[in-house]
């Protein structure tokens, strides 16, 4: 009888050990399964170039905060605007009004770091106005600095568009849009060369003038769209070269392009009517009704995107009407 009891106990003990072993194996299987799932779900990344060099970003990011309005209009043109969860909504040009519905990520010069962190973005896109916050934004999410190199405007714009196309899997759409713009640019250049008109570009701010030439903020008019300069000695500068109305008369441009900064930022632009100035009226541009107001929010708040470059081309082509 004792032998029977001992034998039975050994059998039961063996079964218990097998059961324990089975439980451990299931646990190992679960752990392996979770690891495999985690590996599969791991975010795919790619290395691209921004204005500072190489940067690693997620491919097809689902949540994007965009401060650069040119990049925002490119995303819109490529059909991925629905990925944008935050922007500088108080500083959007009129043509991007649809994005006022997304969360505000702060001012165009001062991002709201706490609010952006709460958005949990996969990617942040900035340009020059936010460059001082680059390191802080990188702590929140991968951050791209996409500025336009004014010494090589069109190639810089193309690179930025192609980069965004690559990130969002819209390479073909980007290529198609760029090809259409290049056709329009070529046509504009030909018209500018044929006209032989010399142009001057000024920014007016509360009645004060600044002028811009090649390699400057509005240099796209000359280096990309092909207009000749009425003054080829203008120093390249972000804020332009301060000038007077007497200077405009002295340079006597055939075409005068005007960007109204005051209007772009919603200020009182009652003193900014350059075309009505008596000295401007004496210029060839004034006499020929070729003092052309450029869309201020496009030129001052945006630029460098697929949609904004298209609008810029429409603006400068008024010189040929």
Secondary structure, 3 states (H helix, E strand, C coil): CHHHHHHHHHHHHHHHHHHHHHHHHHHHHHHHHHHHHHHHHCCCEEEEEECCEEEEEECCCCCEEECCHHHHHHHHHCCCHHHEEEECHHHCCHHHHHHHHCEECECCCCECHHHHHHHCCCEEEECHHHHHHHHHHHCCCCEEECCCCCCCHHHHHHHHHHHHHHHCCCHHHHHHHHHHHHHHHHHHHHHHHHHCCEEEEEEEECCEEEEECCCCCCCHHHHCCCCEECCCCCCCCCCCEEECHHHHHHHCCCEEEEEEHHHHCCCCCCCCCHHHCCCHHHCHHHHCCCEEEECHHHHHHCCCCHHHHHHHHHHHHHHHC
